[in-house]
Amino acid sequence: MKKYKLKNKFKGYKKGTRFYVIVESEFIGVKEYVLRTEDLLERLSISESELEKHFLFLGYK
């Protein structure tokens, strides 16, 4: 599972919040990602551009 960390405040989440990528999907060239917080309590659905702009890849778990 891929792990990411927020670079800056985004959609009410604090900088440094860690997420797991649960689902990666692509439909007609548009990629969408579903992430869950590290404690798995909250879900966030974002586009590829939002992932690249606001998140830092930490590696695989």
Helices and strands as residue ranges (DSSP letters): E 2-6, E 18-27, E 30-37, E 43-47, H 48-54, E 55-60
